[in-house]
Amino acid sequence: QVQLVESGGGLVQTGGSLRLSCAVSRLTSSGYGIGWFRQAPGKEREFLAAINWSGRNTYYADSVKGRFTISRDNANSVNLQMDSLKPEDTAVYYCAAKRVRSILTDFSIPDYDYWGQGTQVTVSS
């Protein structure tokens, strides 16, 4: 069974940085992209960034462009570097895997096939 496990969350001060990692196991197909989302209390799940299988294509939400960077170490590890953090970045952060069904696959839509359990990120003011 496919598993995604997030790590690297924690407490950081405003302006600080965190690096989240997503460990992917038992995902053998090259037809998947990995996305990062977050969800704050009382809010909808929000798309942040995504990367395709090869790592050559990346996608970002406007709200984090320039502050967050998604990267892929290998087929089993995807990272989200978060810089210049703000209190409004406080949320539970999730990674997820989505099968690419067509050239029009939109990674910002949260209809992903597999999800991790999430890791808490808290930014203090």
Buried (B, 14 or more C-beta within 10 A) or exposed (E): EBEBEBEBBEEBEEEBEBEBBBBBEEBEEEEBBBBBBBBBEEEEBBBBBBBBBEBEEBBBBEEBEEBBBBBBEEBEEBBBBBBEBEEEBBBBBBBBBBBBEEEEBEBBEBEBEBBBEBBEBBBEE
